[in-house]
Amino acid sequence: MENKKVTFEKYQKLKLEQKRLNDRIESLLSERDDIRSRILIDGVVASDQQFPYIAHIAKVEGIEGDDDKFDNHIINLELKRVRKMQDANDLALSQIREFVDNIDDEYIKSIVTYRFIEGMSWRQVAFKMGGGNTEDSVRKAYTRYFERIK
């Protein structure tokens, strides 16, 4: 039972990590967009390689300085790293939700969902469950269920 409790308590921490990672990605994308806004675009006169050598305008674009190129590269590496962390976090959240979805007792499933997925206090869970439930009664039902399925 203790192992499941730790798993459920981890859910709220994973949700906070998910928000932190999303904020970090948003920040990195903003930085990258800022660098890309400094991309220079120009045109040069060029000609065909073969006779009759017809002149035309060729578009040239690039990042102005080596620092910007390096910063853009670092941001892309960091984005890749953070997205990998985000994928692992999403997988862990999904596994916990799947476990909760497979609890065969609807009463316990509701308790677990309110308490751990939605982050309510035991008092709030008891109120949500209705029927004169108390903090102790829902907590004990939860404890008994997981002791029984060990």
C-alpha positions in Angstrom: 0.0 0.0 0.0 2.8 2.4 0.8 4.2 2.0 -2.7 0.9 3.1 -4.2 0.7 6.0 -1.8 4.1 7.2 -2.9 3.1 6.8 -6.5 -0.1 8.9 -6.0 1.7 11.6 -4.1 4.2 11.8 -6.9 1.4 12.7 -9.3 1.1 16.3 -7.9 4.9 16.7 -8.1 4.8 15.5 -11.7 2.1 18.0 -12.5 4.2 20.8 -11.1 7.2 19.5 -13.1 5.0 19.5 -16.2 4.2 23.1 -15.7 7.8 24.0 -15.2 8.9 22.2 -18.3 6.1 23.8 -20.4 7.2 27.3 -19.1 10.9 26.5 -19.9 9.9 25.4 -23.5 7.9 28.6 -23.9 10.9 30.7 -22.7 13.3 28.9 -25.1 11.0 29.3 -28.0 10.7 33.0 -27.3 14.5 33.3 -27.1 14.8 31.4 -30.4 12.2 33.6 -32.1 14.1 36.6 -30.8 17.3 35.4 -32.5 15.4 34.5 -35.7 14.0 38.0 -35.8 17.6 39.2 -36.3 18.0 37.1 -39.4 19.2 39.2 -42.2 17.7 38.9 -45.7 19.1 40.5 -48.7 19.3 40.1 -52.4 22.2 39.9 -54.8 22.4 40.0 -58.5 23.4 36.7 -60.0 23.3 35.1 -63.4 22.7 31.7 -64.9 25.8 29.4 -65.0 25.5 28.8 -68.7 25.1 31.1 -71.7 23.1 33.4 -72.2 24.0 34.3 -68.6 20.6 35.8 -67.7 20.8 38.0 -64.6 18.3 37.5 -61.7 18.1 38.4 -58.1 19.1 35.7 -55.6 17.8 35.8 -52.0 20.4 35.5 -49.3 19.6 35.1 -45.6 21.4 34.3 -42.5 22.2 35.2 -38.9 24.4 38.2 -38.5 26.9 37.2 -36.0 28.6 34.0 -34.8 27.2 34.6 -31.3 23.7 34.4 -32.6 24.4 31.2 -34.5 25.9 29.6 -31.4 23.1 30.8 -29.2 20.5 29.4 -31.6 22.3 26.1 -31.6 22.5 26.0 -27.8 18.8 26.8 -27.6 17.9 24.0 -30.0 20.0 21.6 -27.9 18.2 22.7 -24.7 14.8 22.4 -26.3 15.6 18.9 -27.3 16.7 18.1 -23.8 13.7 19.7 -22.1 11.3 18.0 -24.5 12.9 14.6 -23.7 12.3 15.3 -20.0 8.7 16.4 -20.8 8.1 13.1 -22.6 9.3 11.1 -19.7 7.2 13.2 -17.3 4.1 12.8 -19.5 4.7 9.0 -19.6 4.9 8.9 -15.8 1.6 10.9 -15.4 -0.1 8.7 -18.0 0.9 5.5 -16.1 -0.5 6.8 -12.9 -3.7 7.9 -14.5 -4.0 4.5 -16.2 -3.5 2.8 -12.8 -6.3 4.9 -11.3 -8.6 4.2 -14.3 -8.1 0.5 -13.6 -9.1 0.6 -10.0 -12.1 -1.8 -9.9 -13.9 -0.1 -6.9 -15.6 3.1 -8.1 -15.8 4.5 -4.5 -12.0 4.1 -4.1 -11.4 5.4 -7.6 -13.2 8.5 -6.7 -11.3 9.0 -3.5 -8.0 8.5 -5.3 -9.0 10.8 -8.1 -10.1 13.6 -5.7 -7.2 13.2 -3.3 -4.2 12.6 -5.6 -5.2 13.5 -9.1 -7.1 16.7 -8.2 -5.0 17.4 -5.1 -7.8 17.8 -2.6 -7.4 17.5 1.2 -9.0 14.5 2.9 -11.7 16.9 4.2 -12.5 18.1 0.7 -12.6 14.5 -0.5 -15.0 13.6 2.3 -17.3 16.5 1.3 -17.2 15.6 -2.4 -18.0 11.9 -1.6 -21.1 13.1 0.3 -23.2 10.8 2.4 -21.9 11.9 5.7 -18.4 10.8 5.0 -15.6 12.1 7.2 -11.9 12.7 6.6 -11.2 9.6 8.6 -13.7 7.4 6.9 -12.5 8.1 3.3 -8.8 7.8 4.4 -9.6 4.5 6.1 -11.5 3.2 3.1 -8.5 4.1 0.9 -6.0 2.5 3.3 -8.1 -0.7 3.7 -8.5 -1.1 -0.1 -4.8 -0.9 -0.8 -3.9 -3.2 2.2 -6.4 -5.7 0.8 -4.9 -5.7 -2.8 -1.2 -6.1 -1.7 
